[in-house]
Amino acid sequence: MLVSETEGVSLQATVPAGLDAKEAEIYLRLDPDRLPKHIAIIMDGNGRWARKRHLPRVAGHRAGVTSVRYTVECASRIGIPSLTLYAFSEENWKRRPKTEVDFLMNLLSRYLKQEVPTLHKNNVRLQWRRRETRV
């Protein structure tokens, strides 16, 4: 059932805490039996996002952190059991300047140090996958 087919029909009995009014409205129209058990996201386009706004690439990467935070929190609130974020491809290792790669690795490190306590408090388990030869 598509959301557009459920206009005005509530499929959920309760709304999870923490959803804003717009999210709650959408959530009430979701069929809980059709929610995915796993969502995978390839995080790409931060540089293009920044360029479109005439900002430096690093501004796009910082904005990406905000998007990741929102995505993780929302997935957790609506009960998605597994969320995979592909953050950095092997192609990016090869094609991006070392200064940008270093910036991204430092940004990731700072983000994790800042967010891991909150993730754990909210029962979000973090698994790190990487190629040993690259990191």
C-alpha positions as MATLAB code, in Angstrom:
seq = 'MLVSETEGVSLQATVPAGLDAKEAEIYLRLDPDRLPKHIAIIMDGNGRWARKRHLPRVAGHRAGVTSVRYTVECASRIGIPSLTLYAFSEENWKRRPKTEVDFLMNLLSRYLKQEVPTLHKNNVRLQWRRRETRV';
ca = [
       0.000    0.000    0.000;
       1.450    3.331   -0.994;
       1.269    6.345    1.293;
      -0.844    8.146   -1.307;
      -3.374    5.289   -1.208;
      -3.733    5.638    2.571;
      -4.598    9.322    2.651;
      -6.534    9.938    5.849;
      -6.152    6.328    7.047;
      -4.112    5.631   10.187;
      -2.302    2.280   10.104;
      -0.353    2.830   13.334;
      -1.862    2.889   16.818;
       0.785    5.087   18.413;
       3.516    7.444   17.330;
       7.059    6.876   18.653;
       8.412    9.574   20.920;
      10.623   12.173   19.317;
       8.914   12.512   15.941;
       7.964   16.022   14.931;
       4.429   16.773   13.688;
       5.220   16.145   10.013;
       7.078   12.898   10.770;
       4.236   11.737   13.026;
       1.671   12.423   10.310;
       3.662   10.341    7.823;
       4.391    7.611   10.377;
       0.681    7.135   11.082;
       0.151    6.246    7.413;
       2.907    3.617    7.325;
       2.053   -0.064    7.330;
       4.277   -1.539   10.075;
       4.345   -4.917    8.309;
       5.866   -3.304    5.242;
       8.634   -1.332    6.954;
      12.028   -2.645    5.875;
      14.185   -4.522    8.348;
      17.350   -3.120    6.810;
      18.066    0.113    4.946;
      21.394    0.750    3.225;
      22.406    4.262    2.165;
      25.344    5.276    0.015;
      26.377    8.656    1.334;
      27.341   10.579   -1.767;
      26.874   14.052   -3.174;
      28.047   16.267   -0.321;
      30.554   17.977   -2.592;
      27.923   18.539   -5.302;
      25.503   19.850   -2.646;
      28.109   22.402   -1.540;
      29.087   23.394   -5.083;
      25.433   24.009   -5.980;
      25.295   26.471   -3.067;
      28.675   28.044   -3.913;
      30.207   26.662   -0.707;
      33.477   24.787   -0.158;
      33.309   20.988   -0.322;
      33.959   20.734    3.423;
      30.681   22.598    4.054;
      28.905   19.827    2.191;
      30.618   17.193    4.294;
      29.616   18.996    7.490;
      26.021   19.196    6.250;
      26.236   15.473    5.567;
      26.934   14.899    9.266;
      23.641   16.611   10.098;
      21.822   14.414    7.573;
      23.391   11.274    9.020;
      22.376   12.247   12.549;
      18.783   12.851   11.441;
      18.652    9.603    9.444;
      20.031    7.469   12.287;
      17.704    9.044   14.841;
      14.638    8.692   12.636;
      15.398    5.075   11.715;
      15.846    4.273   15.383;
      12.623    6.024   16.420;
      10.472    4.203   13.874;
      12.034    0.842   14.680;
      14.208    0.041   11.671;
      16.413   -2.739   13.090;
      19.379   -2.272   10.754;
      20.775    0.776    8.969;
      23.942    0.617    6.891;
      25.717    3.789    5.839;
      28.392    3.469    3.173;
      30.552    6.435    4.019;
      33.649    6.246    1.887;
      34.361    4.189   -1.207;
      37.668    2.877   -2.427;
      37.237    5.105   -5.469;
      37.202    8.149   -3.183;
      40.512    7.078   -1.646;
      42.018    7.157   -5.115;
      40.335   10.193   -6.624;
      40.152   12.737   -3.797;
      43.066   14.919   -2.701;
      44.857   13.724    0.428;
      43.817   16.892    2.265;
      40.131   16.110    1.648;
      40.537   12.465    2.652;
      42.320   13.543    5.843;
      39.564   16.059    6.568;
      36.870   13.392    6.088;
      38.630   10.902    8.337;
      39.038   13.568   11.043;
      35.390   14.598   10.652;
      34.300   10.974   11.032;
      36.494   10.537   14.096;
      35.116   13.682   15.745;
      31.547   12.703   14.868;
      31.913    9.233   16.353;
      33.526   10.518   19.553;
      30.669   12.987   19.931;
      27.787   10.702   18.945;
      28.679    7.206   20.196;
      27.467    7.834   23.776;
      24.098    9.006   22.441;
      23.913    6.083   20.035;
      24.569    3.591   22.824;
      22.062    5.293   25.118;
      19.444    4.813   22.392;
      20.333    1.137   21.831;
      22.040    1.803   18.512;
      24.866   -0.622   17.908;
      27.714    0.662   15.783;
      29.693   -1.721   13.609;
      32.722   -0.547   11.709;
      33.698   -2.242    8.470;
      36.853   -1.346    6.641;
      39.681   -2.692    4.576;
      42.727   -3.036    6.765;
      45.064   -1.959    3.964;
      43.440    1.444    3.534;
      42.774    2.870    7.007;
];
